[in-house]
Amino acid sequence: MAATIAFQSLNWLPACRASPRQPASSGTTLHVTAYRNNRLRGVRALEPQQFLGQQSRQLRNTAKCAALISYVEVAAGSDYPEDLAVEVHPTEAAVGSRICELVVHAAQVAVAQRGAFFLAIPGGSVLKMCGGLVGQPVPWDRTFLFYVNHKCVPLGDKASTHQKALDLFLTRVGAPLAHVAALKGSPDAVAEAHEYESRLRQVAVQRGMDLTSDVVPRFDLMLLGMGSDGHVGSLYPGRSETSITGPGAPLVLPVDKKQPASITLSLPVMCAAKQVVIAMTGAGKAEAVRAALQTPSPTGDPIEMPARRVRPVEGGSALWLMDSPAASRLDVAAGARALLAADNAARAL
């Protein structure tokens, strides 16, 4: 089964470098959902050239055709993992809006089903995007928030992810601080990791978090960012923390790669989430996106690209969410661009 690559509103796809192999070659099926005057026209599975020819003929006789190509799924073949879903959006702001939309939806579904919503958020650019949650219908009184990773700094320190979250949105939305798992403010990463894991296990029992078969708590939504080296949370390439998996693995790990040290949720916790969203923006992430999603590992070392290892378990889902520049090195983007060019040409007829 091939991966699904979803391109929303194709008119902003980037100019991509030509690939040695044609991304829209024979065997690549394009599942196209087309709209006319904002009404669904249907879904078709066609070979690329067949699709382009049909679209041109149809558009000759179509008046007021708006957003004909609004969604394209590309069956990308064996180069991509089977559980992969990718959304590409025009700008960093659009990615931020999408993240907030996903948080609101996941929260409302979880509260309706179980009365509580369990959310994990990272620092960095994804944390900044969460500032868009101010004014959104998130049931904060039913939301329990953990940090994916956090530096071991004093409370109130400007490098504290918790303090940044307070300043960005938690204080403004009136989130109950008892529902937010903050660190103790100690520089001791080992002690902080132990305390944070105890807090997570306590919340899991007291608030009824679902568990995997390996007894790993399942967040309803796990937000992750990816660095240009492929790290997620504080799981870095080549580090032993990235290889810690399997039954009985710690839920939270101390990481001393940088100073101050930090803690991070372990890979089993990331993969156990019911929905994992890995977000990245900017051309500086393009090569890492390509390496994580479509370039086979040159060494076969499973810890050289931590983001590649974030795979859902037991019915969970994973979504890679990025802007146009971050997607620009994906081969499949060139195939979608070819569709767009033909669509634009047909509209001009």
Beta strands, then each sheet from edge to edge (+ up, - down):
strand 1: 4-8
strand 2: 30-36
strand 3: 39-46
strand 4: 69-75
strand 5: 84-89
strand 6: 117-121
strand 7: 143-147
strand 8: 149-151
strand 9: 221-225
strand 10: 252-255
strand 11: 262-265
strand 12: 275-280
strand 13: 317-323
sheet 1: 3+ 2- 4+ 1- 5- 13- 12- 9- 6- 7-
sheet 2: 8+ 11- 10+
end
